[in-house]
Amino acid sequence: LRRVESSLVDPRGLPGRQWYRHVIYAPAYTYEPEVLPGLAEAMSAGDLDRLADQERRFVAALDRAASVLAR
């Protein structure tokens, strides 16, 4: 489970907040919990390029997690 959890970390972090690196959860700017923070923030900003990038990063993290689980 630790390997799965660490596979859900994107070393580049969230745009503008690189210290938050988990793709499933992070605090929002209000410190409320944010689910799928990269995707949610890109959608809120209406930034389609950023959304596409965050989608690729999210899928890559899920692929890493699936690979760990398949072992």
N, C-alpha and C positions, 0 to 999 in steps of 0.2 A: 504494500500500500504506500509506503514511503516513496518508492520509485515512481509509482503512478502519480502521486501528488507532485513530485518534483518535475515530472514531465509536463505538467500543466503550467509551468513557469516559463515565461518568455524573457530571455535575458535582456532584450531591448526595453522592456517595460512599457508602460502606457505613455503615449505622446504627451509631453509636458510634465509628466510625473513618472520618470523612469524608475524610481524606487519602488513603485507598485508593479510587480511583474507577473502576478497570477492572472491567468486569462479567464477564470471562472468568477472570481470575486475580488473586490477591492472597495475601499471606502470612496464614496462620491466626494465632491468638493465640500459638501455639507457634513461629511463624516457619517452620513447614512450609508447602509450597505448598498453596494451596486453589484448587480449580477450581470455577468458578461460585460465588464466595464469598457473594454475597448470598442466593442460593437455598439453599446448603448450610448457612449459619449459621441461616437462618430455619427450615429443616427440623430442624436439631439442637435448636433451642430449642422446637420444637413450636408455633411462633407462626403460626397460619394467616393472620392478617391481614397480618403482615409478609411471609409467603411470597407472598401474592397481590400485594402491592406490589412485591416484588422480581421477581416474574414479569413484571409490567407493565413494569418498568424494563428488564429483560433483553430482552424482546420489542421494546421501543422501540429499544434499541441495535442489535439485529439488523436491524430495519427501516432504521435509518440506514445501517448497513454495506451492506445490499442496495441501497439507493438510490445509494450511492457507486459500487458495482460496476456498476450498470446504466447509468451515464453513458458 
